[in-house]
Amino acid sequence: MQHSRAATDNLVKFATENGIDILALQEPYTYKNKIAGIPTKYKIFAAGEVRSRAAIVVTNNQIDTLLIKQLSNA
């Protein structure tokens, strides 16, 4: 996504219109070292200390999610 706000907006719109449940993001848009542009109703799991390099976004609240820290660098 090359840290683009426009790409993030387009992706959120596409996911909403097409019923996408899980998004895998590379180089998500960030603001003040936090992922921005993703609605707060979605669950976000991000990797990267200062600037997130990747993220998983779960848009369906019917899906139970759990971050296993031993298998992640998030």
Rosetta constraint file for C-alpha pairs under 8 A:
AtomPair CA 1 CA 7 HARMONIC 6.02 0.50
AtomPair CA 1 CA 8 HARMONIC 7.21 0.50
AtomPair CA 1 CA 25 HARMONIC 7.19 0.50
AtomPair CA 1 CA 26 HARMONIC 6.07 0.50
AtomPair CA 1 CA 27 HARMONIC 5.47 0.50
AtomPair CA 1 CA 28 HARMONIC 5.72 0.50
AtomPair CA 1 CA 29 HARMONIC 7.35 0.50
AtomPair CA 2 CA 26 HARMONIC 7.64 0.50
AtomPair CA 2 CA 27 HARMONIC 5.28 0.50
AtomPair CA 2 CA 28 HARMONIC 6.72 0.50
AtomPair CA 2 CA 29 HARMONIC 7.37 0.50
AtomPair CA 3 CA 27 HARMONIC 5.30 0.50
AtomPair CA 3 CA 28 HARMONIC 4.87 0.50
AtomPair CA 3 CA 29 HARMONIC 3.91 0.50
AtomPair CA 3 CA 30 HARMONIC 6.52 0.50
AtomPair CA 4 CA 8 HARMONIC 6.35 0.50
AtomPair CA 4 CA 28 HARMONIC 7.11 0.50
AtomPair CA 4 CA 29 HARMONIC 5.22 0.50
AtomPair CA 5 CA 9 HARMONIC 6.22 0.50
AtomPair CA 5 CA 29 HARMONIC 5.62 0.50
AtomPair CA 5 CA 37 HARMONIC 6.79 0.50
AtomPair CA 6 CA 10 HARMONIC 6.18 0.50
AtomPair CA 7 CA 11 HARMONIC 6.06 0.50
AtomPair CA 8 CA 12 HARMONIC 6.19 0.50
AtomPair CA 8 CA 28 HARMONIC 7.26 0.50
AtomPair CA 8 CA 29 HARMONIC 6.63 0.50
AtomPair CA 8 CA 37 HARMONIC 6.19 0.50
AtomPair CA 8 CA 38 HARMONIC 7.31 0.50
AtomPair CA 9 CA 13 HARMONIC 6.23 0.50
AtomPair CA 9 CA 37 HARMONIC 6.57 0.50
AtomPair CA 9 CA 38 HARMONIC 7.91 0.50
AtomPair CA 10 CA 14 HARMONIC 6.06 0.50
AtomPair CA 11 CA 15 HARMONIC 6.01 0.50
AtomPair CA 12 CA 16 HARMONIC 6.12 0.50
AtomPair CA 12 CA 38 HARMONIC 6.94 0.50
AtomPair CA 13 CA 17 HARMONIC 6.15 0.50
AtomPair CA 14 CA 18 HARMONIC 6.03 0.50
AtomPair CA 15 CA 19 HARMONIC 5.70 0.50
AtomPair CA 15 CA 20 HARMONIC 4.70 0.50
AtomPair CA 15 CA 21 HARMONIC 7.55 0.50
AtomPair CA 16 CA 20 HARMONIC 6.66 0.50
AtomPair CA 20 CA 59 HARMONIC 7.13 0.50
AtomPair CA 20 CA 60 HARMONIC 7.99 0.50
AtomPair CA 21 CA 58 HARMONIC 5.86 0.50
AtomPair CA 21 CA 59 HARMONIC 4.99 0.50
AtomPair CA 21 CA 60 HARMONIC 5.05 0.50
AtomPair CA 22 CA 56 HARMONIC 7.06 0.50
AtomPair CA 22 CA 57 HARMONIC 5.71 0.50
AtomPair CA 22 CA 58 HARMONIC 4.57 0.50
AtomPair CA 22 CA 59 HARMONIC 5.98 0.50
AtomPair CA 22 CA 60 HARMONIC 7.43 0.50
AtomPair CA 23 CA 56 HARMONIC 5.67 0.50
AtomPair CA 23 CA 57 HARMONIC 4.97 0.50
AtomPair CA 23 CA 58 HARMONIC 6.42 0.50
AtomPair CA 23 CA 59 HARMONIC 7.73 0.50
AtomPair CA 24 CA 54 HARMONIC 7.59 0.50
AtomPair CA 24 CA 55 HARMONIC 6.04 0.50
AtomPair CA 24 CA 56 HARMONIC 4.71 0.50
AtomPair CA 24 CA 57 HARMONIC 6.51 0.50
AtomPair CA 25 CA 54 HARMONIC 5.44 0.50
AtomPair CA 25 CA 55 HARMONIC 5.04 0.50
AtomPair CA 25 CA 56 HARMONIC 6.14 0.50
AtomPair CA 25 CA 57 HARMONIC 7.69 0.50
AtomPair CA 26 CA 53 HARMONIC 6.01 0.50
AtomPair CA 26 CA 54 HARMONIC 4.46 0.50
AtomPair CA 26 CA 55 HARMONIC 6.62 0.50
AtomPair CA 27 CA 52 HARMONIC 6.83 0.50
AtomPair CA 27 CA 53 HARMONIC 4.77 0.50
AtomPair CA 27 CA 54 HARMONIC 5.60 0.50
AtomPair CA 28 CA 35 HARMONIC 6.57 0.50
AtomPair CA 28 CA 52 HARMONIC 6.98 0.50
AtomPair CA 28 CA 53 HARMONIC 6.82 0.50
AtomPair CA 28 CA 54 HARMONIC 6.52 0.50
AtomPair CA 28 CA 55 HARMONIC 7.18 0.50
AtomPair CA 29 CA 35 HARMONIC 5.85 0.50
AtomPair CA 29 CA 36 HARMONIC 5.87 0.50
AtomPair CA 29 CA 37 HARMONIC 7.12 0.50
AtomPair CA 30 CA 34 HARMONIC 5.12 0.50
AtomPair CA 30 CA 35 HARMONIC 4.28 0.50
AtomPair CA 30 CA 36 HARMONIC 5.11 0.50
AtomPair CA 30 CA 51 HARMONIC 7.16 0.50
AtomPair CA 30 CA 52 HARMONIC 7.36 0.50
AtomPair CA 31 CA 35 HARMONIC 6.35 0.50
AtomPair CA 31 CA 36 HARMONIC 5.87 0.50
AtomPair CA 33 CA 50 HARMONIC 5.88 0.50
AtomPair CA 33 CA 51 HARMONIC 5.20 0.50
AtomPair CA 33 CA 52 HARMONIC 7.19 0.50
AtomPair CA 34 CA 51 HARMONIC 7.25 0.50
AtomPair CA 34 CA 52 HARMONIC 7.23 0.50
AtomPair CA 35 CA 46 HARMONIC 7.98 0.50
AtomPair CA 35 CA 52 HARMONIC 7.09 0.50
AtomPair CA 38 CA 42 HARMONIC 7.19 0.50
AtomPair CA 41 CA 59 HARMONIC 7.71 0.50
AtomPair CA 42 CA 57 HARMONIC 6.58 0.50
AtomPair CA 42 CA 58 HARMONIC 5.78 0.50
AtomPair CA 42 CA 59 HARMONIC 4.90 0.50
AtomPair CA 42 CA 60 HARMONIC 7.36 0.50
AtomPair CA 42 CA 61 HARMONIC 7.39 0.50
AtomPair CA 43 CA 57 HARMONIC 5.62 0.50
AtomPair CA 43 CA 58 HARMONIC 5.12 0.50
AtomPair CA 43 CA 59 HARMONIC 6.71 0.50
AtomPair CA 44 CA 55 HARMONIC 6.73 0.50
AtomPair CA 44 CA 56 HARMONIC 5.86 0.50
AtomPair CA 44 CA 57 HARMONIC 4.59 0.50
AtomPair CA 44 CA 58 HARMONIC 6.57 0.50
AtomPair CA 45 CA 55 HARMONIC 5.43 0.50
AtomPair CA 45 CA 56 HARMONIC 5.12 0.50
AtomPair CA 45 CA 57 HARMONIC 6.39 0.50
AtomPair CA 45 CA 67 HARMONIC 7.51 0.50
AtomPair CA 45 CA 74 HARMONIC 7.27 0.50
AtomPair CA 46 CA 52 HARMONIC 6.19 0.50
AtomPair CA 46 CA 53 HARMONIC 7.69 0.50
AtomPair CA 46 CA 54 HARMONIC 5.86 0.50
AtomPair CA 46 CA 55 HARMONIC 4.12 0.50
AtomPair CA 46 CA 56 HARMONIC 6.42 0.50
AtomPair CA 46 CA 74 HARMONIC 5.78 0.50
AtomPair CA 47 CA 52 HARMONIC 5.42 0.50
AtomPair CA 47 CA 53 HARMONIC 6.05 0.50
AtomPair CA 47 CA 54 HARMONIC 5.42 0.50
AtomPair CA 47 CA 55 HARMONIC 6.08 0.50
AtomPair CA 47 CA 72 HARMONIC 7.86 0.50
AtomPair CA 47 CA 73 HARMONIC 5.99 0.50
AtomPair CA 47 CA 74 HARMONIC 4.19 0.50
AtomPair CA 48 CA 52 HARMONIC 4.31 0.50
AtomPair CA 48 CA 53 HARMONIC 5.47 0.50
AtomPair CA 48 CA 54 HARMONIC 7.17 0.50
AtomPair CA 48 CA 73 HARMONIC 7.33 0.50
AtomPair CA 48 CA 74 HARMONIC 6.37 0.50
AtomPair CA 49 CA 74 HARMONIC 7.84 0.50
AtomPair CA 58 CA 63 HARMONIC 7.70 0.50
AtomPair CA 67 CA 72 HARMONIC 7.74 0.50
AtomPair CA 68 CA 72 HARMONIC 6.47 0.50
AtomPair CA 69 CA 73 HARMONIC 6.86 0.50
AtomPair CA 69 CA 74 HARMONIC 6.92 0.50
